[in-house]
Amino acid sequence: HLQKTLNRLTFLGALFLAFIAIVPNIVETLTNLSVFKGLGGTSLLIIVGVAIDTSKQIQTYMISRNYENIVQ
């Protein structure tokens, strides 16, 4: 059962990464703009990762701030 679940997760992750890698090319083809030439899949993954990490840090700060107000 565990192996089947891991295979599904790996497959879905691979599909997501393939989608991220192809999106800049599709957008460039549809819009006929070469602005997206430097914005590859790796850049998008880094941007999304940083945005998620930043939002988690903000959420953690807000929770700790509310906790300090409750304790005092």
N, C-alpha and C positions, 0 to 999 in steps of 0.2 A: 504494500500500500504506500509506504513512504517513497519508494523508488518511482512509482507512478506519479505521485504528487510532485516530486523533484523534477521529473521529466517535463511535466506540464508547465511548471514555473520557468524552467530553462527555455522552453519553446516560446512562451509568451514574452519573456525578456528578450530573446533573440528577435522576435517580430517587432518589438518596440524599438530596439536599436536599429534595425533595418529601416523602419519607418522614419526615425530621426535622421538617418544618414541620407535618405532620399528626398525628404521634404524641401531642402534648399534648392535642389535641382528642379523639382516640380514647380516651385514658386517662380524660379527664374524663367522657366519655359513658358509659364502661363502669363507672366507680366512683361516678358521681353526686356527685363532689366538685368544688368550685370552687377548690380549692387550686392547681390547675395553671393557673389563669387567667393568672397573671403569668409562668409559665414557658413561653415560646414557643420556637419553633425556633431563633431567634437566640441565646437564652440557652443552649440545649443545645449549639450549635456552639461558643460561647465556652468553656463548661465543658470540653468534650471537647478543644478546642485547648490549653487551659491544662494539662489533665491529661497530654496527650501531650508537651508541651514540658517539663513538670516531670520526667516519667519519663526523657526523653532527657538532661536535665541531670544527673540522678542517675546514669544509666548512664555518661555521660562522666566524671563525677567518680570513679566507682569504677574505670573503666578507667585513668585517669591515676594514680590512687593505686596500683593494682597495678603499673603500669609503673615508677613511682618505686621501689617495693620491689624490683623485679627488677634495676633499674640499680644500685642501691646494694649 
